[in-house]
Amino acid sequence: MAEEEDYMSDSFINVKEDIRPGLPMLRRVREAHQKEEKHLEANLKNRQKSLKEEEKERRDNVLKSALGSENKGFALLQKMGYKSGQALGKSGSGIVEPIPLNIKTGRSGIGHETLIKRKAEEELENYRRKVHLRNQAEEKAADQFRLRLKSKKEELKLEGDLRRSQRACHQLDTQKDIQVPREPWYWFMPEKEEEDEEEKGEKEQEEDEYGGEELSVLEKLQILTRYLREEHRYCIWCGTTYEDEEDLSLNCPGPTSADHD
């Protein structure tokens, strides 16, 4: 066994003290922190529990323990053949555990929580209804936009067909040495960039006299199509001049654009 070192030896006397900067401060901080923790633990142990805490502790302890034969209700159940852990009911389809307690700790009246729940459900339902109405409005707006777009495309197509019919009518009438159109709008006349106000007024007065402005593009196209078919045996969608009425009726699908699709 090794001899114990003498406490008067150099290994004990000549021990150098650690004098690194900041070390004493860290030691004091650590000691103060430990002292504060011990003080808090002592306060928690010595603190007197409130009445609510004591009631909750007693209630939890009672609920954790199973009912014994000293309980009158449990004793009556045992006399009727009930055994611990068995479900209630003749067929054993009832509950096994007692109905849990729902402790009310707030100061609000009975039914207040139900009222809050109902209000929350009503707010949620109102929100869903608003979202549904907004979605319906967006869908309706999208449908209306598509309809307007479709209507605009159809209108542009009708205007294009009308201009083609007017050019064809002008050309065919000229070939037949017809100098004046049956109606002013039968021929396509490009508007001049610079037109005298007097000539413009006369033109508008002439169109009003013949009722040209009262007709829609579709009505003008229908009238002009019928004129081309009857007068010139011509179909703008076929792009063909037929020999006679029989040739037109046999070889042309019909008098509208839809008939040629």
PAVORO-69657 format. One record per atom (N, C-alpha, C, O): residue in one letter; x, y, z. Coordinates in pm, whole numbers, plus 32768, in hexadecimal, padded with zeros to 4 digits. Layout:
N
aXYZ/...
This chain:
261
m80557F898000/m800080008000/m8058807C8000/m80B480898051/a803C80D67FA5/a808F814F7F99/a807A81A88010/a800C81B48045/e80E781E98039/e80DF824380AC/e809182C18084/e809F82F58016/e803F82EF80E3/e7FF3836980CB/e805183E180D1/e80AF83E48120/e80348445807A/e808984BB8075/e8073851080F1/e800385208120/d80E085478123/d80DA859C819A/d809B86218175/d80BC865C810E/y803D865181CA/y7FFB86CF81AA/y8058874781B6/y803487B6818E/m80D0873081ED/m8134879981F6/m819787958182/m81F687E2817B/s817D87378126/s81DB872780B6/s81C787968050/s816787E28055/d8228879C7FF0/d822388057F89/d81A887FB7F31/d817988617EFE/s817187817F1D/s80FC876F7EC4/s808287B47EFB/s802587D47EB1/f808087CD7F7F/f801088157FBA/f802E88A87FCF/f7FD688FD7FC0/i80A888C77FF1/i80CC89508014/i80DC89A67F98/i80B08A197F96/n811A896F7F32/n813E89BE7EBC/n80D389BA7E4E/n80F289CE7DD9/v805589A17E74/v7FEA89A37E10/v7FCE8A347DE9/v7FB18A877E40/k7FD78A527D67/k7FC28ADA7D37/k7F2E8AF57D23/k7EE58AA17CEF/e7F038B687D4C/e7E778B8F7D3D/e7E5B8BB97CAC/e7EAA8BFF7C6E/d7DE88B8D7C79/d7DC08BB07BF0/d7D938C407BEE/d7D2A8C627C26/i7DE18C947BAE/i7DC38D257BAD/i7DA18D557B21/i7DBF8DC77AFD/r7D628CFE7AD2/r7D398D297A4A/r7CCF8D967A54/r7C7A8D917AAD/p7CD38DFC79F9/p7C748E6C7A01/p7BE58E3D79E7/p7BCC8DED798D/g7B868E707A38/g7AF88E517A26/g7ACA8DD57A6E/g7A518DC27A7C/l7B248D7F7A9C/l7AFD8D017ADA/l7AB48D167B5F/l7A508CD37B76/p7AE28D717BB9/p7A978D887C36/p7A098DB97C1C/p79AD8D937C64/m79F68E0D7BB5/m79718E407B96/m79148DCE7B69/m78A18DCA7B94/l79458D737B14/l78F48D017AE9/l78D08CA87B5E/l78608C757B65/r792C8C957BB7/r79118C417C2C/r78A48C7F7C82/r784C8C397CB4/r78AA8D037C95/r78468D467CE8/r77BC8D417CA6/r77578D317CEA/v77B88D507C21/v77398D487BDA/v76FC8CBD7BE6/v76838CAF7BFD/r77508C567BD7/r771E8BCC7BE2/r76EA8BAF7C6F/r76838B6E7C80/e77328BE07CD2/e77068BCA7D5B/e76838C147D78/e762C8BDF7DBD/a76748C8C7D44/a75F88CD77D58/a75828C917D15/a75138C8F7D4B/h759A8C577C9D/h75308C0F7C54/h75058B927CA2/h748E8B757CAD/q75678B497CD8/q75468AD37D26/q74F98AF77DA4/q749C8AB17DCC/k75218B657DE3/k74DC8B917E5C/k744C8BB97E3E/k73F28B9E7E8D/e74368BF97DCA/e73AE8C227DA5/e73568BA87D89/e72E08BA77DAD/e738E8B417D49/e73418AC87D2F/e73198A837DB1/e72A88A557DBE/k73768A7B7E11/k73558A3E7E91/k72EA8A8D7EDA/k72948A537F1D/h72EF8B127ECD/h728D8B677F0E/h72018B507ED2/h719E8B4B7F1A/l71FC8B427E4E/l717B8B297E0C/l71428AA17E32/l70CA8A937E49/e719A8A3B7E3A/e716B89B77E62/e713489B97EEF/e70CE897A7F0C/a71798A027F4A/a71498A0B7FD3/a70C38A537FDB/a706D8A2D8029/n70B18ABC7F88/n70328B037F87/n6FC08AAB7F55/n6F518AB17F8A/l6FDC8A597EEE/l6F758A007EBA/l6F4C89987F22/l6ED789757F2C/k6FAD89677F6E/k6F8E89037FD3/k6F3F893F8048/k6EE48900807E/n6F6389B8806D/n6F2489F680E1/n6EA78A4680BF/n6E5E8A728118/r6E8E8A58803D/r6E1A8AAA8017/r6D988A64803C/r6D8B89EB8029/q6D3B8AAD806E/q6CB98A758093/q6C618A708016/q6C528AD27FCD/k6C2889FD8000/k6BD589EA7F8A/k6B528A337F9B/k6B1B8A3E8009/s6B208A647F29/s6A9F8AA87F2D/s6A2E8A427F3A/s6A4389CA7F2D/l69B68A767F56/l69428A1F7F68/l692189D37EE7/l68FF895C7EEC/k692C8A167E76/k690F89D47DF7/k697389667DD9/k694F88FB7DAA/e69F289817DF6/e6A58891A7DDE/e6A4388A17E37/e6A51882F7E0A/e6A1F88BB7EB8/e6A05884A7F11/e698C87FA7EE4/e698E877F7EEB/e6923883D7EB5/e68AC87F77E83/e68CD87A47E08/e68A187327DFB/k691B87DE7DAF/k694187957D36/k6996871C7D58/k698686B17D1C/e69F1872A7DB7/e6A4786BA7DDD/e69F7864A7E1C/e6A0C85D57DFD/r6999866D7E76/r694586077EB4/r68EC85C47E4C/r68D9854A7E4F/r68B486147DEF/r685B85DB7D89/r68A8857C7D2D/r687685107D0C/d692185A27D05/d6971854B7CAE/d699584C87CF5/d6994845E7CB8/n69B484D27D75/n69D684587DBF/n695F83FA7DCA/n696D83817DBF/v68E884357DE0/v687083E17DEB/v684E83A17D65/v682B832C7D5E/l685A83F07CF7/l683783BB7C73/l689A83507C45/l687682F77BF8/k6913835A7C72/k697782F67C49/k695F826F7C8C/k698282077C55/s692582717D03/s690F81F47D4C/s688A81B57D23/s682881FC7D0C/a688781317D19/a680D80EA7CF2/a67AB80E57D67/a67D180EE7DDB/l672B80D77D43/l66C480CC7DAA/l66D280487DF5/l66EC7FE07DBA/g66C080507E77/g66C77FD67EC8/g66407FB17F00/g65DB7FF27EE4/s663D7F457F4F/s65BF7F157F87/s65877F747FF0/s65127F698015/e65DB7FD28020/e65A880338081/e654C8099803F/e650180DE8084/n655180A37FBB/n64F880FB7F71/n646F80B87F67/n646480477F39/k640680FE7F92/k638180C27F98/k634D809C7F0D/k631380317EFB/g636380F57EAC/g633580D67E24/g637B805C7DEB/g633C80067DAD/f63FF80557E01/f644B7FE27DCF/f64207F627E16/f641A7EF87DD8/a64027F6D7E9B/a63D57EF87EE7/a63507EC57EB2/a633B7E4B7EA9/l62F47F207E8E/l62747EF77E55/l62887EB17DCF/l62447E4E7DB2/l62E37EE37D7E/l62FE7EA37CFD/l63367E167D10/l63147DBB7CC6/q638B7E057D73/q63C47D807D8D/q63587D1F7DB9/q635D7CA97D96/k62F77D4E7E06/k628B7CF77E31/k62367CCA7DBC/k61FA7C5E7DC0/m62307D1B7D54/m61E37CF77CDC/m62367CA87C78/m62097C8E7C09/g62B07C807C9E/g63027C2B7C48/g636C7C737BF9/g63AA7C377BA1/y63817CF17C15/y63E77D3C7BCB/y64727D1A7BFF/y64887D0B7C77/k64D07D0F7BA1/k655C7CF87BC5/k65B17D6B7B91/k65927DA77B2B/s661C7D887BD9/s66737DF87BB5/s66AF7DE47B2A/s66E17D797B0A/g66A97E4D7AD6/g66DC7E477A4E/g66767E1779E9/g66947E127971/q65FE7DF47A16/q65967DC279BD/q65427E377989/q652D7E9879D0/a65137E2D790D/a64BF7E9578D2/a64347E8E790D/a64067E237932/l63F17EFF7915/l636A7F04794C/l63057ECC78E8/l63227EC07871/g62927EAB791A/g62277E7A78C5/g62187DE378CB/g62767D9B78EC/k61A17DB678AA/k61857D2678AD/k61D87CDA7847/k62077C6C7860/s61EA7D1777D3/s62387CD77769/s62CA7D02776C/s63187CD77717/g62F07D5477CC/g637B7D8177D6/g63A57DE3776A/g641B7DE97747/s63477E317735/s63657E9176CA/s63707F2076FC/s637E7F7D76AD/g636A7F337780/g63707FB977B8/g63FF7FE877CA/g645D7FAE7794/i640E80537818/i6492808E782D/i64DE803E7896/i64A37FFC78EC/v65628045788D/v65B9800278EE/v65EC80667955/v65EA804A79CC/e661A80D97927/e664D8141797F/e65DD81A179A4/e658181B77955/p65E481DB7A1C/p657F823F7A43/p658182B879E7/p65E582D479A5/i651482FF79E3/i650B83797992/i656E83DF79C9/i656A83FE7A40/p65C684147974/p662C847179A7/p65ED84F479D5/p6586852079A2/l663085317A37/l660385B37A6A/l663486227A0F/l66A5862079DF/n65DE868279F9/n660286FA79AC/n65FB87707A0B/n659287AD7A1D/i666E878F7A48/i667287F77AAE/i666D88807A6C/i66BB889D7A12/k661288D17A98/k660389597A64/k664C89B87AC3/k662589C87B37/t66B589F77A92/t67078A4F7AE5/t66EE8AE37AC9/t67178B377B19/g66AE8B047A5B/g66968B917A3A/g66228BCA7A87/g65DF8B847AD4/r660A8C4B7A72/r659F8C927AB8/r65258CA77A60/r64C48CE57A8A/s65298C7479E6/s64B88C83798C/s64478C2479B3/s645E8BBF79F7/g63CE8C467987/g635A8BF679AB/g63538B73795E/g639D8B5C78FF/i62F68B1F798A/i62E38A9D7948/i62AD8AB478BB/i624F8B0278A8/g62E68A72785A/g62BD8A8077CF/g630A8AE97783/g62F68AF9770A/h63648B3077C8/h63B18B997783/h640E8B5E771A/h641D8B9576AD/e644D8AED773C/e64A88AAD76DD/e645C8A7C7662/e648E8A8375F1/t63E28A49767A/t638F8A1E7608/t636C8A9375AF/t63688A877534/l63518B0775EE/l63328B7F75A0/l63A98BAB754C/l639A8BCF74D8/i64208BA87589/i64998BCE753F/i64B08B6F74CA/i64D48B99745C/k649B8AED74E3/k64AE8A8A7478/k644B8AA17406/k646F8A987391/r63CC8AC0742A/r63688AD873C3/r63888B557372/r63758B5772F8/k63B98BBE73B6/k63DF8C38736E/k64538C1E730F/k64578C51729F/a64B48BCC733F/a65268BAC72E8/a64F78B5E726D/a65288B7471FF/e64998B017282/e64648AB47210/e64188B0F71B0/e64228AFE7136/e63CC8B6F71E7/e63838BCD7191/e63E38C247140/e63CD8C3C70CA/e644F8C537181/e64B28CA37139/e64F58C5270CB/e650E8C84705E/l65138BD270EA/l65508B7D7085/l64F08B667010/l65198B666F9C/e646F8B537031/e640C8B3E6FC7/e63FD8BBC6F72/e63F08BB36EF7/n63FD8C326FB3/n63F48CB06F68/n646C8CC26F0D/n64608CF06E9B/y64E18C9E6F40/y655A8CA96EEE/y65538C4C6E75/y65748C736E05/r65268BD16E8C/r65198B736E1C/r64B38BA46DB7/r64C68B956D3E/r64458BE16DE9/r63DF8C146D8D/r64178C876D3A/r63FD8C906CC2/k64658CDF6D7A/k64A18D4F6D30/k65038D1D6CC6/k65068D4F6C56/v65528CB86CEC/v65B18C806C8B/v65668C416C16/v658E8C4F6BA2/h64F78BFB6C35/h64A78BBC6BCB/h646A8C256B6E/h646B8C166AF4/l64358C916BA9/l63FA8CFC6B57/l64648D416B03/l644B8D626A8F/r64DC8D566B3D/r65478D956AF0/r65738D3C6A7C/r658C8D6D6A0E/n657B8CB96A96/n659F8C5C6A2A/n65358C5C69BC/n65548C586946/q64B68C6069E7/q644A8C646983/q64528CE4692F/q64408CE168B6/a646E8D556973/a64788DD4692B/a64ED8DD168C8/a64E28E036858/e655D8D9668F2/e65D28D8E6899/e65B38D336821/e65D78D5267B0/e656F8CC2683B/e654A8C6967CD/e64E98CAE676C/e64F48CA066F3/k64898CF967A6/k64288D3F6750/k646E8DA966FC/k64518DB96685/a64CB8DF3673B/a65158E5866F0/a65698E196681/a65738E506613/a65A58DA5669F/a65F48D606639/a659B8D3165C5/a65C18D3A6551/d65238CFE65E7/d64C68CD2657E/d64998D486528/d64928D3D64AD/q647C8DB9656A/q64528E2F651E/q64C28E6164C4/q64AA8E8D6453/f653E8E5A64F6/f65B18E8464A4/f65BF8E2A642A/f65D68E5963BB/r65B08DA66440/r65B98D4963CF/r65498D62636A/r655F8D5B62F1/l64D18D81639D/l64638D9D6342/l647D8E1C62F1/l64638E226279/r64B18E846338/r64D08F0062F0/r653D8EEA6289/r65388F20621A/l65A08E9A62AF/l660C8E7E6251/l65D98E3161D8/l65FE8E4C6166/k65828DCE61F4/k65498D806186/k64F18DD8612E/k64F48DCD60B3/s64A28E30616E/s644C8E8A6121/s64A08EEA60CC/s647D8F08605A/k65108F196106/k65668F7360BB/k65A38F2D6042/k65AB8F665FD5/k65CE8EB06057/k66078E655FE7/k659F8E4D5F7A/k65BC8E5A5F03/e65258E2B5FA3/e64BA8E155F41/e64998E965EF7/e647D8E955E7F/e649B8F065F41/e647E8F875F01/e64EA8FAA5E9A/e64CB8FD95E2C/l65688F935EBE/l65D48FAE5E5F/l65CA8F545DE4/l65E78F7F5D75/k65A28ED65DF9/k65928E7A5D89/k65218EA75D2C/k652D8EA25CB2/l64B28ED45D68/l64428F055D16/l646B8F815CC6/l64498F905C51/e64B78FDA5D08/e64E490525CBF/e6541902C5C4C/e653B90675BE1/g65978FC85C63/g65EE8F9A5BF7/g659F8F5D5B85/g65BD8F785B10/d65398F0A5BA3/d64E58ECF5B3B/d64978F3A5AEF/d64848F305A75/l646A8FA15B38/l6420900C5AF6/l647A90585A94/l645090765A25/r64F590775ABC/r655190BC5A61/r6570906859E6/r6578909C5977/r65828FE659F9/r65998F8D5986/r65208F8F5929/r652F8F9458AF/s64A98F8B5963/s642F8F8E5910/s6422901358C6/s63F990165852/q644490805909/q643C910358C7/q649E910E5855/q647C914257EB/r651990DD5867/r657B90E157FA/r654E90895786/r655890B05711/a651B901157A7/a64EC8FB7573D/a64758FF656F3/a646C8FEC5678/c641C9036573E/c63A790765700/c63D290E756A3/c639D90F75635/h6434913756D1/h646691A5567F/h64A3916F55FE/h648B91A65592/q64F191065609/q653490CE5594/q64CF90905534/q64D790A754BB/l646F90435567/l640D90005511/l63AE906554D2/l63889057545D/d638590CC551F/d632F913354E4/d6378917E5476/d633C91A05410/t63F89199548A/t644691DF5424/t6452918B53A6/t644C91C05337/q6462910753B7/q646990B15340/q63E790B152F2/q63E7909F5278/k637790C75338/k62F590CF52F6/k62D3915F52CD/k6262917C52A7/d633691B652D7/d6326924252B0/d62BC928A5305/d627392DF52D5/i62B892645385/i626092AA53E4/i62B393195424/i631692FE5468/q62899395540F/q62D994075439/q62B8943454C8/q630C946F550D/v6240941954F2/v621494465577/v61E393CE55C5/v619293815591/p621193BA5640/p61E39347568F/p6150935556B5/p611B93C456BD/r610F92E456CB/r608292E756F2/r606F93335775/r601093805784/e60CB931D57D3/e60CE93685851/e615D939E5862/e61BC935E5835/p616D941258A0/p61F4944B58AC/p625793EF58F1/p62CE93EF58D0/w622793A05950/w6285934B599B/w629D92C55956/w62E69272598D/y626292AE58DE/y627B92305896/y630C92275869/y634591BB5860/w6347929B584D/w63D2929D5820/w642C92CC5892/w6406932158E3/f64A392925896/f650392BA58FC/f6550933458CA/f659A932B5868/m653E93A4590E/m657F941F58E7/m65DE94485959/m65AF947659C1/p666194385948/p66C0946059B2/p66B594F559CF/p66AE95475974/e66B395155A4F/e66A895A25A76/e672B95EB5A59/e679895B85A72/k671D96635A23/k679396B55A07/k67C796F05A89/k677C970E5AE5/e684B96FF5A8D/e688697355B07/e685B97C65B1D/e684597F15B8E/e684F980F5AB1/e6825989A5ABC/e67A698A95A6C/e67A798A059F1/e673B98C15AB0/e66B998CD5A6F/e667B99525A97/e667A99775B0C/d664799975A33/d660A9A195A4F/d65909A075AA8/d654899A45A9F/e657B9A685B00/e650C9A5F5B5C/e64879A5E5B12/e64289A1E5B3E/e64809AA45AA3/e64049AA95A56/e63E49A225A1A/e637299F45A21/e644A99E159DD/e6434995D59A2/e641298F75A0E/e63BF989E59F9/k645399045A82/k643898A85AEE/k63A898B75B1F/k636598535B3C/g637999335B28/g62F099495B54/g628C99145AF0/g622598DC5B17/e62A899255A6C/e624F98F15A06/e624998595A0B/e61DF981D59F9/k62BB981B5A24/k62C097885A29/k626E97555A9E/k622396F45A90/e627C97955B14/e6230976B5B88/e619B977E5B71/e614A972B5B9A/q617697EE5B2D/q60EA98065B11/q60B2979F5AB1/q603F97745ABD/e610597765A50/e60D9971259EF/e60C7968A5A32/e606896425A14/e612396675A8F/e611695E75AD5/e609B95E55B2E/e605795805B38/d608096575B6E/d6008965E5BC1/d5F8B96515B6D/d5F2796175B98/e5F9096885AF3/e5F1B96825A9B/e5EFD95F35A72/e5E8895CB5A6B/y5F6695A55A57/y5F52951B5A2E/y5F4694BD5AA6/y5F2A94465A95/g5F5B94F05B1C/g5F4D949A5B93/g5FC2943D5BA6/g5FB593D75BEA/g6037945C5B6B/g60AA94015B75/g60DD93F65C03/g610A938B5C2B/e60D994635C4F/e610E94605CD6/e60B494125D34/e60E193E95D9F/e603993FC5D10/e5FDE93B45D67/e5FF4931D5D5E/e5FC992D55DB8/l603492EE5CF7/l604C925F5CE6/l60CB92355D2E/l612E927E5D2F/s60C691BF5D69/s613E918A5DA9/s619991495D41/s617291385CCD/v621191265D6B/v627090E55D11/v623890615CDF/v624690405C69/l61F990165D38/l61C18F935D10/l61518FA65CAB/l61488F5C5C49/e60FB90085CC3/e608C901F5C66/e60BF904A5BDD/e608D901C5B76/k612590A15BDB/k616090CA5B5B/k619C90525B13/k618D90455A99/l61E18FFC5B5D/l621F8F875B1F/l61B78F2A5AE5/l61C98EF35A78/q614A8F165B2D/q60DF8EBE5AFB/q609F8EF85A7C/q60868EAF5A1C/i60868F795A7D/i60488FB85A07/i60A78FB2598F/i607D8F905920/l61268FD359A6/l61868FD45939/l61A28F475905/l61B68F33588D/t61A28EE4595F/t61B68E595934/t61428E2D58DA/t61578DEE5872/r60CA8E4F5902/r60568E2B58AF/r605C8E715827/r60388E3557C2/y60888EEF5823/y60948F3857A5/y60FD8EF5574A/y60E48EE456D2/l616E8ED15781/l61D88E915731/l61AB8E0B56FA/l61CD8DE85689/r615F8DC05748/r61338D3B571C/r60C68D4856B1/r60C48CFB5651/e606E8DA856C2/e5FFE8DB55664/e60298DFE55E5/e5FFF8DD95576/e607B8E6455F5/e609D8EB95582/e61158E825534/e61168E8654B9/h61798E4F557C/h61F58E26553A/h62148D905549/h62788D615514/r61BF8D465590/r61D68CB755A9/r62618CA155E8/r62AC8C4655C2/y62808CF65648/y63068CF45684/y62FB8CDB571B/y62A28D0F575E/c63578C89574E/c635F8C6D57DE/c63EB8C965810/c64508C6657DD/i63EE8CF05872/i646F8D2258A0/i64BE8CB658EB/i65398CB858EB/w64798C57592C/w64BF8BF05978/w64F48B81591E/w655A8B43593B/c64AD8B6858B0/c64E18B0B584C/c65498B5057F2/c65A58B1157BE/g65368BD457E1/g658F8C1E5788/g65798BF956F6/g65D68BFB56A5/t64FD8BD656D6/t64E08BA2564F/t64638BE65617/t64038C02565F/t64688C015594/t63F18C30554D/t63B58BBA5503/t63F68B7F54AD/y633A8B985524/y62F98B2254EA/y62AF8B48546B/y62908BBD5452/e62938AE1541A/e62598AFA5396/e61C98B2653A0/e619F8B84535C/d617B8AE553F6/d60EE8B085404/d60BE8AE65491/d610C8ABD54E8/e603C8AF854A5/e60028AE05529/e600C8A4E5551/e60278A3055C5/e5FF989F454F5/e600089645514/e608E893D553B/e60A288F05599/d60F1897154F2/d617D89535513/d61A18989559E/d61EB894955E8/l616C89FE55BF/l61868A395643/l614989E556B3/l618A89CC5718/s60CD89BC56A1/s60898970570A/s60C388E5571C/s60BE88AE578A/l60FB88AA56B1/l6131882256BA/l61BF881F56F4/l61E187C3573F/n6210888156D4/n629E887C56F7/n62C688D9576A/n633488CB57A0/c627089355791/c6291898D5801/c624E8957587F/c61D6893A587D/p6299894958ED/p625D89115968/p61EE896659A2/p6192893059E0/g61F389EB5991/g618A8A3E59CA/g61B18AD159C9/g62208AF4599E/p61568B2759F8/p616B8BB859EE/p61B18BF45A68/p61BA8C6F5A73/t61E18BA25AC4/t62228BD85B3B/t62AE8B9D5B4C/t62D18B395B0E/s62FD8BDE5BA2/s63858BAD5BBD/s63828B285C06/s63D98AD35BF1/a631C8B165C5D/a63138A985CA8/a62FB8A215C4C/a632689B25C6A/d62B68A395BDB/d629C89CB5B7D/d631C899B5B3A/d6320892C5B04/h638589EC5B3B/h640089C95AF7/h646D89965B56/h64DE897C5B2C/d644C89885BD9/d64AF89555C38/d64C288BE5C28/d651288825C70/
